[in-house]
Amino acid sequence: MAYSGEPILAEELLFRPVHSLIDQSLHSRLGATTTNGDGFGIGWYGEGSEPAVYKSIEPAWNDSNLREIAGQVRTPMLLAHVRASTGTPVQRSNCHPFRHGRWLWVHNGALRGFHEIRRDLVMAVDPTLFSDIEGSTDSEALFFLALTFGLADDPFGAVARAVGFVEDVGRTYGVEHPVQMTVATTDGESLWIFRYSSERQSRSLFFSTEVAKLRALHPEVEVLHNLGGETRFVVSEPLRDLEGAWNEVPESSAGVVRPGQDEIRPFEPMSPA
C-alpha cells in the first residue's frame, strides 16, 4: 500500500479500513498467497531529511509495537508492505520497504530463477551502491539495479532499464518469464508505480479515484470528508468495497502521483546498453 496526500495518522491507513493491509496479511483476496506472515514494514517521511522505516519479522497482525507507533506517526507519504517469502530467509533486512537516501521501494512478485541469476544481477550494481545492499531478496536487487540505472533522475527510464536487464540475464539462463512485479517507489515528493510481468499476467494493482469525485458519489461516507483533495492510494487490493473508488492499473503500465499532476503511461522494458 502507498499513500500520498495531506498528513494523516498511520493507523488510519493501516488499521481502520475494512480490508486494511493488516487484514490482507491474514486474508488476501487477490494475492498469490492468502496469508502474508513473513514479516512486514512501513516507511514514512517526517521531520528528518531521510524517510524512517519500521520493519519486523513478526506477522503484521501480531505486532503490538506497530499498533502503538501507528497512532503517533503522522505523515504525507507512507509505503507499507506485508511479506510472503518467495524463497529468501525471513529476516529483517529482507522486509520491505527498502531504503536508500530519500528513496523507498516496495515490490510484489518475483524475479524467477533468482537463485541462478542473482550473481549476474548484483554484480551489475554500481560499485558505489553495492555495499549498501543489506539483504538477499530479488526485490532489493531490483531496487539497486534501478538506482544504478538512474532512478533519482529518471524513474520511468531507470525501472524500464532495470527490468530489461533482468529479462536479458534471465533469458540467457533459460528463464522463460523472468519478471513478475508491481512496484511502488518514492522520493518523498512524488510516487511512481509500475505493473508489469514478462508474460503479461501481472499481480493486481489499483489506484484510488479523486476524492472530490468520491464525495459526490458517496456523500454519506464520513471518512471521505476527512481526506485532502490530493489524497491518492495505490494498493494491491482495495481497502474497502466502495463503488467507483478503485481503478485497476492497466497491464504493462507505469504511473506517477504528484500534487496536481498524476499520469499513467504504457511501460515497456528497455535495454540498458
MIPADO-147088 format. One record per residue (C-alpha): residue in three letters; residue number from 1; x negated, y, z negated. Coordinates in steps of 0.02 Angstrom, whole numbers, plus 50000, padded with zeros to 5 digits. Each point is the difference from the previous one (the first is absolute). Layout:
BEGIN
<r r="ALA" k="NUM" u="X" v="Y" w="Z"/>
...
***
This chain:
BEGIN
<r r="MET" k="1" u="50000" v="50000" w="50000"/>
<r r="ALA" k="2" u="49943" v="50177" w="50038"/>
<r r="TYR" k="3" u="50079" v="50161" w="49939"/>
<r r="SER" k="4" u="49968" v="50176" w="50061"/>
<r r="GLY" k="5" u="50095" v="50154" w="49941"/>
<r r="GLU" k="6" u="50031" v="50109" w="49849"/>
<r r="PRO" k="7" u="49911" v="49940" w="49842"/>
<r r="ILE" k="8" u="50100" v="49860" w="49920"/>
<r r="LEU" k="9" u="49978" v="49881" w="49854"/>
<r r="ALA" k="10" u="49927" v="49834" w="50054"/>
<r r="GLU" k="11" u="50134" v="49905" w="49903"/>
<r r="GLU" k="12" u="50132" v="50077" w="50114"/>
<r r="LEU" k="13" u="49912" v="49915" w="50146"/>
<r r="LEU" k="14" u="49945" v="49836" w="49921"/>
<r r="PHE" k="15" u="50138" v="49952" w="49879"/>
<r r="ARG" k="16" u="50162" v="50095" w="50032"/>
<r r="PRO" k="17" u="50049" v="49944" w="50177"/>
<r r="VAL" k="18" u="50113" v="49846" w="50009"/>
<r r="HIS" k="19" u="49875" v="49905" w="50109"/>
<r r="SER" k="20" u="49845" v="50086" w="49932"/>
<r r="LEU" k="21" u="49825" v="49940" w="50035"/>
<r r="ILE" k="22" u="50002" v="49918" w="49829"/>
<r r="ASP" k="23" u="50156" v="49903" w="50051"/>
<r r="GLN" k="24" u="49919" v="49958" w="50167"/>
<r r="SER" k="25" u="49851" v="49924" w="49908"/>
<r r="LEU" k="26" u="50123" v="49867" w="49937"/>
<r r="HIS" k="27" u="50133" v="49997" w="50135"/>
<r r="SER" k="28" u="49932" v="50056" w="50168"/>
<r r="ARG" k="29" u="50133" v="49986" w="50135"/>
<r r="LEU" k="30" u="49896" v="50034" w="50156"/>
<r r="GLY" k="31" u="49821" v="49957" w="49952"/>
<r r="ALA" k="32" u="49898" v="49848" w="50045"/>
<r r="THR" k="33" u="50016" v="49941" w="49820"/>
<r r="THR" k="34" u="50146" v="50023" w="49880"/>
<r r="THR" k="35" u="49889" v="50026" w="49848"/>
<r r="ASN" k="36" u="49852" v="50120" w="50000"/>
<r r="GLY" k="37" u="49916" v="49969" w="49833"/>
<r r="ASP" k="38" u="49814" v="50005" w="50040"/>
<r r="GLY" k="39" u="49975" v="50174" w="49931"/>
<r r="PHE" k="40" u="50056" v="50175" w="50045"/>
<r r="GLY" k="41" u="49939" v="50178" w="50009"/>
<r r="ILE" k="42" u="50055" v="50180" w="50014"/>
<r r="GLY" k="43" u="49901" v="50149" w="50063"/>
<r r="TRP" k="44" u="50050" v="50181" w="49977"/>
<r r="TYR" k="45" u="49939" v="50179" w="50016"/>
<r r="GLY" k="46" u="49998" v="50113" w="49849"/>
<r r="GLU" k="47" u="49882" v="50129" w="49927"/>
<r r="GLY" k="48" u="49835" v="49924" w="50058"/>
<r r="SER" k="49" u="49911" v="50020" w="50165"/>
<r r="GLU" k="50" u="50025" v="49814" w="50037"/>
<r r="PRO" k="51" u="50151" v="49887" w="49975"/>
<r r="ALA" k="52" u="50020" v="49892" w="49846"/>
<r r="VAL" k="53" u="50035" v="49814" w="50008"/>
<r r="TYR" k="54" u="50072" v="49878" w="49876"/>
<r r="LYS" k="55" u="49981" v="49817" w="50048"/>
<r r="SER" k="56" u="50023" v="49836" w="49910"/>
<r r="ILE" k="57" u="50001" v="49813" w="50035"/>
<r r="GLU" k="58" u="50157" v="49985" w="49895"/>
<r r="PRO" k="59" u="50165" v="49980" w="50093"/>
<r r="ALA" k="60" u="50080" v="50171" w="50020"/>
<r r="TRP" k="61" u="50158" v="49946" w="49909"/>
<r r="ASN" k="62" u="49899" v="49948" w="49846"/>
<r r="ASP" k="63" u="49885" v="50149" w="49973"/>
<r r="SER" k="64" u="50060" v="50109" w="49857"/>
<r r="ASN" k="65" u="49861" v="50126" w="50031"/>
<r r="LEU" k="66" u="50069" v="50036" w="50174"/>
<r r="ARG" k="67" u="50170" v="50045" w="49928"/>
<r r="GLU" k="68" u="49913" v="50105" w="49867"/>
<r r="ILE" k="69" u="49899" v="50108" w="50120"/>
<r r="ALA" k="70" u="50136" v="50008" w="50132"/>
<r r="GLY" k="71" u="50103" v="50107" w="49882"/>
<r r="GLN" k="72" u="49859" v="50127" w="49987"/>
<r r="VAL" k="73" u="49925" v="50008" w="50175"/>
<r r="ARG" k="74" u="50077" v="50135" w="50110"/>
<r r="THR" k="75" u="49933" v="50009" w="50177"/>
<r r="PRO" k="76" u="50040" v="50062" w="50177"/>
<r r="MET" k="77" u="49918" v="49848" w="50082"/>
<r r="LEU" k="78" u="50002" v="49821" w="49939"/>
<r r="LEU" k="79" u="49953" v="49833" w="50078"/>
<r r="ALA" k="80" u="50050" v="49838" w="49915"/>
<r r="HIS" k="81" u="49971" v="49818" w="50045"/>
<r r="VAL" k="82" u="50042" v="49828" w="49931"/>
<r r="ARG" k="83" u="49883" v="49861" w="50055"/>
<r r="ALA" k="84" u="50020" v="49822" w="50060"/>
<r r="SER" k="85" u="49825" v="49937" w="50037"/>
<r r="THR" k="86" u="49966" v="49930" w="50174"/>
<r r="GLY" k="87" u="49850" v="49903" w="49936"/>
<r r="THR" k="88" u="49880" v="50119" w="49912"/>
<r r="PRO" k="89" u="49984" v="49997" w="49810"/>
<r r="VAL" k="90" u="50123" v="50079" w="49880"/>
<r r="GLN" k="91" u="49891" v="50137" w="49927"/>
<r r="ARG" k="92" u="50019" v="50186" w="49970"/>
<r r="SER" k="93" u="49883" v="50051" w="50140"/>
<r r="ASN" k="94" u="50112" v="49908" w="50124"/>
<r r="CYS" k="95" u="50159" v="50093" w="49948"/>
<r r="HIS" k="96" u="50064" v="50145" w="50105"/>
<r r="PRO" k="97" u="49993" v="50148" w="50020"/>
<r r="PHE" k="98" u="49820" v="50011" w="50055"/>
<r r="ARG" k="99" u="49917" v="50168" w="49974"/>
<r r="HIS" k="100" u="49855" v="50093" w="50078"/>
<r r="GLY" k="101" u="49978" v="50184" w="49964"/>
<r r="ARG" k="102" u="50170" v="50081" w="50025"/>
<r r="TRP" k="103" u="50067" v="49854" w="50101"/>
<r r="LEU" k="104" u="50119" v="49863" w="49943"/>
<r r="TRP" k="105" u="50047" v="49846" w="50102"/>
<r r="VAL" k="106" u="50128" v="49859" w="49982"/>
<r r="HIS" k="107" u="50026" v="49855" w="50120"/>
<r r="ASN" k="108" u="50129" v="49862" w="50017"/>
<r r="GLY" k="109" u="49955" v="49853" w="50112"/>
<r r="ALA" k="110" u="49838" v="49911" w="50038"/>
<r r="LEU" k="111" u="49850" v="49993" w="50114"/>
<r r="ARG" k="112" u="50011" v="49821" w="50059"/>
<r r="GLY" k="113" u="49841" v="49898" w="49997"/>
<r r="PHE" k="114" u="49926" v="50124" w="49877"/>
<r r="HIS" k="115" u="49889" v="49868" w="49918"/>
<r r="GLU" k="116" u="49916" v="49972" w="50168"/>
<r r="ILE" k="117" u="49992" v="50178" w="50063"/>
<r r="ARG" k="118" u="49967" v="50091" w="49836"/>
<r r="ARG" k="119" u="49812" v="50016" w="50022"/>
<r r="ASP" k="120" u="50017" v="50078" w="50173"/>
<r r="LEU" k="121" u="50129" v="50124" w="49934"/>
<r r="VAL" k="122" u="49909" v="50060" w="49846"/>
<r r="MET" k="123" u="49834" v="50011" w="50092"/>
<r r="ALA" k="124" u="50083" v="50127" w="50116"/>
<r r="VAL" k="125" u="50039" v="50114" w="49852"/>
<r r="ASP" k="126" u="49895" v="50158" w="49996"/>
<r r="PRO" k="127" u="49848" v="49971" w="49887"/>
<r r="THR" k="128" u="50042" v="50157" w="49901"/>
<r r="LEU" k="129" u="50169" v="49923" w="49956"/>
<r r="PHE" k="130" u="49953" v="49817" w="49980"/>
<r r="SER" k="131" u="49947" v="50008" w="49817"/>
<r r="ASP" k="132" u="50171" v="50073" w="49953"/>
<r r="ILE" k="133" u="50093" v="49840" w="50048"/>
<r r="GLU" k="134" u="50053" v="49927" w="49832"/>
<r r="GLY" k="135" u="50104" v="49848" w="50041"/>
<r r="SER" k="136" u="50012" v="49857" w="50124"/>
<r r="THR" k="137" u="50165" v="50027" w="50091"/>
<r r="ASP" k="138" u="50037" v="50021" w="50183"/>
<r r="SER" k="139" u="50103" v="50154" w="49954"/>
<r r="GLU" k="140" u="49851" v="50092" w="49926"/>
<r r="ALA" k="141" u="49890" v="49947" w="50147"/>
<r r="LEU" k="142" u="50127" v="50076" w="50119"/>
<r r="PHE" k="143" u="50002" v="50160" w="49897"/>
<r r="PHE" k="144" u="49811" v="50018" w="50008"/>
<r r="LEU" k="145" u="50000" v="49966" w="50186"/>
<r r="ALA" k="146" u="50127" v="50140" w="50021"/>
<r r="LEU" k="147" u="49888" v="50114" w="49895"/>
<r r="THR" k="148" u="49852" v="49949" w="50109"/>
<r r="PHE" k="149" u="50095" v="50041" w="50159"/>
<r r="GLY" k="150" u="50049" v="50175" w="49942"/>
<r r="LEU" k="151" u="50153" v="49989" w="49887"/>
<r r="ALA" k="152" u="49965" v="50169" w="49921"/>
<r r="ASP" k="153" u="49999" v="50090" w="50169"/>
<r r="ASP" k="154" u="50122" v="49899" w="50106"/>
<r r="PRO" k="155" u="50108" v="49877" w="49903"/>
<r r="PHE" k="156" u="50100" v="49939" w="50150"/>
<r r="GLY" k="157" u="49844" v="49970" w="50105"/>
<r r="ALA" k="158" u="49898" v="49927" w="49857"/>
<r r="VAL" k="159" u="50129" v="49868" w="49957"/>
<r r="ALA" k="160" u="50024" v="49960" w="50184"/>
<r r="ARG" k="161" u="49813" v="49974" w="50019"/>
<r r="ALA" k="162" u="49990" v="49896" w="49840"/>
<r r="VAL" k="163" u="50142" v="49887" w="50058"/>
<r r="GLY" k="164" u="49924" v="49986" w="50174"/>
<r r="PHE" k="165" u="49834" v="49948" w="49923"/>
<r r="VAL" k="166" u="50082" v="49867" w="49890"/>
<r r="GLU" k="167" u="50093" v="49929" w="50150"/>
<r r="ASP" k="168" u="49841" v="49995" w="50104"/>
<r r="VAL" k="169" u="49904" v="49911" w="49862"/>
<r r="GLY" k="170" u="50143" v="49882" w="49959"/>
<r r="ARG" k="171" u="50022" v="49944" w="50178"/>
<r r="THR" k="172" u="49815" v="49961" w="50018"/>
<r r="TYR" k="173" u="50029" v="49875" w="49860"/>
<r r="GLY" k="174" u="50155" v="49928" w="50083"/>
<r r="VAL" k="175" u="50128" v="50088" w="49888"/>
<r r="GLU" k="176" u="50154" v="50022" w="50109"/>
<r r="HIS" k="177" u="50089" v="50137" w="49901"/>
<r r="PRO" k="178" u="49871" v="50083" w="49888"/>
<r r="VAL" k="179" u="50098" v="50146" w="49927"/>
<r r="GLN" k="180" u="50162" v="50008" w="49900"/>
<r r="MET" k="181" u="50025" v="50166" w="49912"/>
<r r="THR" k="182" u="50105" v="50137" w="49932"/>
<r r="VAL" k="183" u="49888" v="50137" w="49928"/>
<r r="ALA" k="184" u="50024" v="50162" w="49906"/>
<r r="THR" k="185" u="49854" v="50117" w="49971"/>
<r r="THR" k="186" u="49988" v="50178" w="49934"/>
<r r="ASP" k="187" u="49878" v="50138" w="49958"/>
<r r="GLY" k="188" u="50124" v="50077" w="49878"/>
<r r="GLU" k="189" u="50066" v="50125" w="50126"/>
<r r="SER" k="190" u="50069" v="49891" w="50140"/>
<r r="LEU" k="191" u="50056" v="49820" w="50007"/>
<r r="TRP" k="192" u="49963" v="49888" w="50149"/>
<r r="ILE" k="193" u="50092" v="49836" w="50031"/>
<r r="PHE" k="194" u="49969" v="49856" w="50121"/>
<r r="ARG" k="195" u="50100" v="49848" w="50051"/>
<r r="TYR" k="196" u="49911" v="49880" w="50116"/>
<r r="SER" k="197" u="49959" v="49817" w="50028"/>
<r r="SER" k="198" u="49905" v="49913" w="50139"/>
<r r="GLU" k="199" u="50152" v="49891" w="50039"/>
<r r="ARG" k="200" u="50120" v="50150" w="49991"/>
<r r="GLN" k="201" u="50097" v="49923" w="49854"/>
<r r="SER" k="202" u="49951" v="50115" w="49857"/>
<r r="ARG" k="203" u="50049" v="50005" w="49818"/>
<r r="SER" k="204" u="50147" v="50113" w="49958"/>
<r r="LEU" k="205" u="49978" v="50187" w="49973"/>
<r r="PHE" k="206" u="50128" v="50140" w="49977"/>
<r r="PHE" k="207" u="50001" v="50188" w="49977"/>
<r r="SER" k="208" u="50134" v="50104" w="49915"/>
<r r="THR" k="209" u="50122" v="50117" w="50085"/>
<r r="GLU" k="210" u="49985" v="50187" w="49966"/>
<r r="VAL" k="211" u="50073" v="50039" w="49830"/>
<r r="ALA" k="212" u="50115" v="50138" w="50066"/>
<r r="LYS" k="213" u="50082" v="49877" w="50119"/>
<r r="LEU" k="214" u="50020" v="49871" w="49861"/>
<r r="ARG" k="215" u="50081" v="50127" w="49884"/>
<r r="ALA" k="216" u="50127" v="50038" w="50136"/>
<r r="LEU" k="217" u="50034" v="49814" w="50025"/>
<r r="HIS" k="218" u="50006" v="49958" w="49814"/>
<r r="PRO" k="219" u="50043" v="50154" w="49895"/>
<r r="GLU" k="220" u="50052" v="49883" w="49859"/>
<r r="VAL" k="221" u="49823" v="49928" w="49976"/>
<r r="GLU" k="222" u="49927" v="50104" w="49860"/>
<r r="VAL" k="223" u="49819" v="49949" w="50024"/>
<r r="LEU" k="224" u="49996" v="50081" w="50172"/>
<r r="HIS" k="225" u="50033" v="50171" w="49923"/>
<r r="ASN" k="226" u="49843" v="49982" w="49894"/>
<r r="LEU" k="227" u="49884" v="49973" w="50149"/>
<r r="GLY" k="228" u="49912" v="50141" w="50094"/>
<r r="GLY" k="229" u="50035" v="50032" w="50182"/>
<r r="GLU" k="230" u="49829" v="49935" w="50055"/>
<r r="THR" k="231" u="50020" v="49833" w="49910"/>
<r r="ARG" k="232" u="49951" v="49847" w="50101"/>
<r r="PHE" k="233" u="49987" v="49818" w="49952"/>
<r r="VAL" k="234" u="49911" v="49866" w="50099"/>
<r r="VAL" k="235" u="50040" v="49825" w="49937"/>
<r r="SER" k="236" u="49982" v="49819" w="50051"/>
<r r="GLU" k="237" u="50179" v="49972" w="49941"/>
<r r="PRO" k="238" u="50142" v="50126" w="49970"/>
<r r="LEU" k="239" u="50008" v="50054" w="49818"/>
<r r="ARG" k="240" u="50190" v="49999" w="49995"/>
<r r="ASP" k="241" u="50143" v="49960" w="50116"/>
<r r="LEU" k="242" u="50057" v="50170" w="50063"/>
<r r="GLU" k="243" u="50072" v="50019" w="50174"/>
<r r="GLY" k="244" u="49894" v="50110" w="50112"/>
<r r="ALA" k="245" u="49857" v="50015" w="49874"/>
<r r="TRP" k="246" u="49871" v="49890" w="50084"/>
<r r="ASN" k="247" u="49923" v="49992" w="50173"/>
<r r="GLU" k="248" u="49892" v="49857" w="50060"/>
<r r="VAL" k="249" u="49829" v="50052" w="50061"/>
<r r="PRO" k="250" u="49995" v="49934" w="50180"/>
<r r="GLU" k="251" u="49886" v="49855" w="50043"/>
<r r="SER" k="252" u="49824" v="50056" w="50050"/>
<r r="SER" k="253" u="50023" v="50176" w="49933"/>
<r r="ALA" k="254" u="49908" v="50126" w="49893"/>
<r r="GLY" k="255" u="50061" v="50155" w="49913"/>
<r r="VAL" k="256" u="49951" v="50146" w="49892"/>
<r r="VAL" k="257" u="50099" v="50083" w="49861"/>
<r r="ARG" k="258" u="49954" v="50179" w="49955"/>
<r r="PRO" k="259" u="50102" v="50153" w="49949"/>
<r r="GLY" k="260" u="50106" v="50056" w="50146"/>
<r r="GLN" k="261" u="49915" v="49887" w="50128"/>
<r r="ASP" k="262" u="50040" v="49814" w="50002"/>
<r r="GLU" k="263" u="49957" v="49896" w="50153"/>
<r r="ILE" k="264" u="50018" v="49822" w="50063"/>
<r r="ARG" k="265" u="49897" v="49945" w="50150"/>
<r r="PRO" k="266" u="49954" v="49836" w="50088"/>
<r r="PHE" k="267" u="49849" v="49909" w="49929"/>
<r r="GLU" k="268" u="49875" v="49900" w="50103"/>
<r r="PRO" k="269" u="49830" v="49934" w="49946"/>
<r r="MET" k="270" u="49848" v="50084" w="50078"/>
<r r="SER" k="271" u="49826" v="49938" w="50036"/>
<r r="PRO" k="272" u="49879" v="50086" w="49881"/>
<r r="ALA" k="273" u="49866" v="50005" w="50135"/>
***
